[in-house]
Amino acid sequence: MRIALIGYGKMGKTIEQIALQRQHTISCRIDWDNADDLDWLSPQNTDIAIEFTTPESAPRNLRVCLESGVPVVCGSTGWLDAKSEIEQLCQRKNGTFFYASNFSIGVNLFFRLNEHLAKIMNPYAQYAVRLEEIHHTQKKDAPSGTAITIAEGILGNIEKKKQWALAPAQNDTELEIKALRENEVVGTHTVLYESEWDTIEIKHTAHKRESFALGAVLVAEWLEGKKGVLNMTDFLGN
C-alpha cells in the first residue's frame, strides 16, 4: 500500500518503520512545517492516510483527506467535538474513516474488561469508582482519549455516574479522572473501585508505542476495499 503519514513525530516515525517492514511504501510525510502538502493527496498517489497529530490540526487534516477521496485512519485525540461532522462528511463522500482512541489490541481488550467489571460492580454502592491515567509530558490533551473511552464504558454501566470530570470531582454523580504527566511514560490507565474495607483495581500499562503503531498499520491493511465510518469493534470482529 501507499501510505501517507500525517504527523511525523514519535508515533509517525514508528508507524513508518513498521509499514516499511511490512513491505508498504510511504507516499508522503506531512508535519507542521509542510502542512500545505496535504492538498497534494489523491487516490492517484496514496491508498490510505494515517493521521496522528494534535487536537488543533486533526479536524482539518481529516476533512482534506475525505474531500480528496483518500481513506483515513485517525489516532489523534482531543478533537472529538468535531467527530460527528467528520462522520457526516465521510457518509456524504462515500468515503472511509476509521477512528480509535487507542490501536493497541491489549488496550481494546482492557476496554471490554472495564465494561464487564462495571456491570458487575453496579449494584454495590459501597464502592466508589475513579480513574487515573499517566502519559508523557508532551501529550497535549487531558484526559487522554483512551481514558475517555474507559470512562464511557463505566458511565454506560454504573447508574449513579452521569458524566466524567477531571479531578477533583464536584459530586458523587461525576466520575473522577486524574490525569498525570510524567517523563518517558508511554501510557498507564487504572480503574479503581474503593470501599471502606478494600480496593478492586484493574490496570493497563503500555511498555512500547510499537503496539499502537502496529495496530494502526494492521487497520490500514484491513480497510482495503471498505467504506463508511468504522472503529476497533468492527476491526476486532464483534
N, C-alpha and C positions, 0 to 999 in steps of 0.2 A: 504494500500500500504506500501511497504518497501522503505523508503526514505533515501537516503544518503545526508547528509548535507556537502557540500564542501564550507568551510568558516564558522567559528564558532565564529564570532564577534557578535555585537549587532543584526544585521539582522538575522544571522544564528540561534541565540538563540530565537528570536521572531518567526521565521518560525517553529522552533521545538515546541514551546508552542502551536501554532495554529494547527500544524499537529497532535500532540498528542490529542488535544481537539476533533479533527475530526476523532479519532479512527485509525490513522495511526501509524506505528512503525518507529523508526529510526534505519536503518541498520548500520550506522557508522557516526561519526563526524570527519571531516578531516580539520585540520587547519595547520598553518605554522610549528608547532612543530611535526606533524606526517604526513607530506605530502606524504611520501612513501607509506602510507596505501592506497593511491589512486589506486595502482596497484592491490589491493585485490578485487576491484569492479568487479562484473559479474552479468549477469541476474539470476544466481542461488541464489544470496544473496540480490539483490537490484532490485526493479522495476523501480525506477527513481532517478536521482540525481538532486538536486537543488544547483546551483553554484552562490554564491555571494562572490567574493574575490577581487583581485586587478588587475589593468591593466597588471601587470607583470606576474601574475600566471594564469590568466584566459585561455589564448590560450592552454597551456599545459593541464590544467585540462579538457578542452572540448575535446581535441584530445584523451586523455586517455579514457574518457567515451565512445566516439563514436567508438574507436578501440575495446573496450571491449564489445560493444553491449548494453550499458546501455543508455536509453533515458536521455536527459539532458535539464533542464530548466536553463537558464542563465540570471542573472540580473546584472552582472558586467559591468562596463562602462570603457571607456578609452582605449579599446583594439581593436577597430573596423578596424584597418588596416589589421588585420588577419581574419576578418569575412568571406570574400569570400573563403578563404582557408578552414575554418571550414565548411562552407556550402557545398563545393565540397566534402569534406571528408564524410559528412553526406549522400550525394547522393550516393557516391561510396559504402558505407557500408549499404545502405538501412536502415539508422538509423533514429533517431528522435531528432531534435534540435529545441528548442524554445528560441528565444531571444526577450527581451523587455528592453528598456532603463528605463521603469517605469511600474510597475504592478498595480498601483492604477487605479481603474475604473474612479475616478474623473479626474485624470491627462489625461487619454486617451480620455475622453470627452472634456477636455481642448484642446488637440491636434486638435480635429475636429473643435472646435470653433475658434481656432487660424487660421486654414486654410481658414475657411469661411470668417473671418474678413479680412484676407489678400486679398482674391479675391475682396471683396467689396472696399478695400482701394486702390487697384492697379491704378485706373485711376486718383487718386488725388495726384499729385506730390508735392503739398504744404506740405504734411505730411511726416516727417522724422521718420522712424521706427527704434527702437532699442530694445534690450532685456536685462533684468537683472535677475540674479539668485543668491540666497543666500543658502549656505549649511553649515553644521557643519565643524569645523576646521580639523576633521580627514579625510575628503574626499580628496582623493589623486589627482583626475583628475579635470581639469578646462578647458573649461566649463563642466558642468555636461552632462551626456548622455541625460537627459531629455531636457536640454537647446538646445543641438544639434538637437534633434528631432523637437523641436519647431522651431528652425532656418530653418531646412529643409522645414517645412511647409510654412514658409514665402518665402524662396528662390524659391519655386515652384510656387508662385503666384504673387510676386512683381517683375515685369520685370526688374526694374532698379538695383535690388540687385543680385549679381552674386556669392558671397561667404560670409561666416561668418568669423569674426575675433574677437579675444579678444580685449577689449578696450585698447587703443583708435583706432578706425577705421582710416585707412590711406586715404580713399577716399570715394566718395558717392556710389560706387558700392559694398562696403563692408557692411555687416550687423553687427553692433557692439554688442558684448555680454560682459556685465560687470559681472564678477564673483566675488562674495564676500564670505568670510568665517568667520563665527561668532560662538561663543559657543552656544551649546544647540539649534541649529536650525535644524528641520527635513528637510525642503526644501520649498523655495518660488521662483516662477517664474513669471515674469511680462513682458508683451509686451506693449510697449508704441508707439503711433503714435502722434507726436508732430508738431504743426504748430505755426505760429506767434500768432494765435488767441485762440487756445485751445489744449487740450490733450485728446486723447482717450486711455484708459488703460484697459487691462484685466489681471487678476492675479489669480494664484492658490497657495494656502498656505496649506501645509500638517501639520497636528497637531500631528499625531501619526504614527510611522513607521509600526504599525499593518496593516494599509491599504495596504501597499506594500507586507507585508508578507502573508496576506490572499489571495491577488491576485495571488501570486506565487504558493500557495498550491492549489487554485482552478484551475489554469492552469495545474498543475501536475495531478490532478484528471481528467481533461478534455482530457489530452493527451493519456490516456489509449487506446491502440489499434491503435493509429495513427502513420503515418510515414511521414518523409520528413522535410523540413525546414518551420517552422511555426512562426507566430507572433501574436500580440494582435488584428490585424484586423481579422485574422482567428478565434481567440477565441471569439471576440465580435460579429461575425456573418456577417460582411459586410466590 
